[in-house]
């Protein structure tokens, strides 16, 4: 097998699937990360304390997550995965795809709003992430995309629809950052999300043809 086939998109060796025991250990690590971040934010997440709280050796922790940034970005993906499960059990109720996506993103925002220290820690890690964390960042993006597509009711989106989803993702993250920094109110966040979600709906036929 060619050497490049054994490596992921980041150039790191491809990781084999985790055993049940390894998955349980990874779950404890992510839970400890979320708890520490929830209490004290980004600075409270120290690798040694995460290792102690999750009852793993520090060297083992670094094998799972090479840095604090890797860990917190993975924590964000894990939180979004839990949110996705909640949304599947209680899906949005809007009549249009735009309404359902806006409702979904506001529910996601309000879940993060309830844990502002955790939200700030995860978003800071996401913004600090360099190319070495691209695999974890991609997982966050894929999870967010899946949440939006579910709300839209799409299983096979077109390239144009995926482009709209990316714009919505960027707007949602930007709104979250501005709220965390105290530069936007909840009402402003909702207005921005409602506005960008209108991109989902095609314009009326008369607007496409032009009137007059």
Protein Blocks (a to p, Z undefined) as FASTA:
>chain_A
ZZklmpcfkopacdddddfklmmmmmmmmmmmmmmmmmnojmlmcfklmmmmnopafklm
mmmmmbfklmmmmmmmmmmmmmmmmmmmmccfbfbfklmmmmmmmmmmmmmmmmmmlmmm
mmmmmmmpcfklmmmmmmmmmmmmmmmmmmnopabdcfklmmmmmmmmmmmmmmmmmmmn
opacfklmmmmmmmmmmmmpccdfklmnogZZ
